[in-house]
């Protein structure tokens, strides 16, 4: 085993890479962290950064941002009073 392989951790198998790409294409609103969470639920221990690397290598960009205010903007709005303790 090359010395740098021990530092990088185990390689991601082709079946997991295929699953990551499939999940990203089937769920375009999911980002790398959502995909990583679903993989964890399925029993695949993989870092979110590894999911990002697989998506980047496949030419899949980040998930689109959700429309609407940011959390900070929401809390500053008058309607936020209804949600404060």
N, C-alpha and C positions, 0 to 999 in steps of 0.2 A: 504494500500500500504506500503510495507517495506520502511524503511528510505533510503536504498541504491538505490532503484528503482528511487526515485526522483532525485538523483544525476546523474544516468546513462542516464536519458532521457527515452523516450518511447521505448518499445521493438520493434524489427523488426519482422513484421508478417511473417508467414510461406510462404505466396504467394510472398512476396518481396524476401525472402531468396531463394526460388525456382527460381525466375527470375534472381537473381544475379548469381546463379550457372549455369543456362542455358546460360546466356550471356557469362560467362567465357568459357564454353565448346564450344559454337558456334564461339567464337572469341578468339582463344588461344593467339593472339598477344596483346590483350587488358590487361592492368593492372587494378588495383583497381581504379585508378583515372579516367580512360577512362570509366569504367563501371559506376562509380558514376556520371560522366557527362551525360551519356546516360539516366540514371535513372532520373536525374534532368530534362532533356528534356521531359521525359515522365510524369513529375509531381510528382515524388517521391523525397521528401526532405530527404536525407540520407547522412551522413558523409562518406568520403572516408575511414576513419579508420574503420567504421562499415562494409563497403564492404570488407575490408581486413580481418576483424575478421570472417565474414561469409565464405569467401574463405578458410581461414586457417582452420576453424573448419571442412570444407568439404574435406580437404586434397588436395586442389588445390593450387599449388605453384605459385610464381610470374611469370609474363609474361617474355618470353626470351628477352634478350637485343638485340637491333638492331645491325646488323653488320655495320662496317664502323667506321670512326673516330668520336671521341667525338667532341663537339662543339669547345672546346679549341684547339684541334688538327687541326680542319678544318680552324679556323681563323689564325693559325700559318703557314698554308701551302701556297705555292706560288699562287695557284689558287684562294685563298680568295681575292686577290687584286681586282678581277672583281666584287666583291660584296660589297666592302667598298665604302663609299661615298667620 
